[in-house]
């Protein structure tokens, strides 16, 4: 079970690092801003600072999840579990907020929230002794 939790948390982190890259580094490339529903290069330039900031939120959550996995794997189980659960739980909560923003964001929220949801469910099942 721990292997599945670790893989899921790591995949959640990897996805959020990719989102960081798109939002904070590659935002003004047409292939990126079109993916986020931005209509023009001018709009991409106008929104680049907020996207830059948002990307770092994703990076920090990814770092938290990875650090939690590393701590857990190195024997610091309590802190590792707490950090990983907080980080993937925050990723999951962000995807719920994204869905609440509007129906057009359901696909993006599903992409953003699937691995965190799997991780949280597996963690809770593991903690409950179900598996």
C-alpha positions, 0 to 999 in steps of 0.5 A: 500500500505504501508503494501505491501511496508513494507513486500516486503522491509522486505523480501528483507532484510531477504533474504540479511541477509541469503546471508550474513550468507551464504557468511560470516559465512557458506561459507566453508560448501559444501552445501553453496559453491556448491550453489554459483558454487564453484567447490571444498573445496580448491576453497571455502577456497581460495575465503572465504575472498572475500565472507566474505567481500561481505556478509557484503555488503549484511548485510549492505543493509539489515540493511539499508532497515530494519532501513528505514522501522522502521523509516518510521513506527515510523513516521520519514517518509522522512528519512525512505523512503529515507533509505529504497529506497536507500537500496532496490535500491542498492540491485536491482542495484546489481542484475542487475550487477550480470546479466551483469556478465553473463547468468549463474547468471540470476537465482541468480540475479532473486532471489536477485532482485525480492523483491527489484524490487517489493519494488521499483515499489510499492514505486514509484507507491505510491509516484506517487499517482497511488495507 
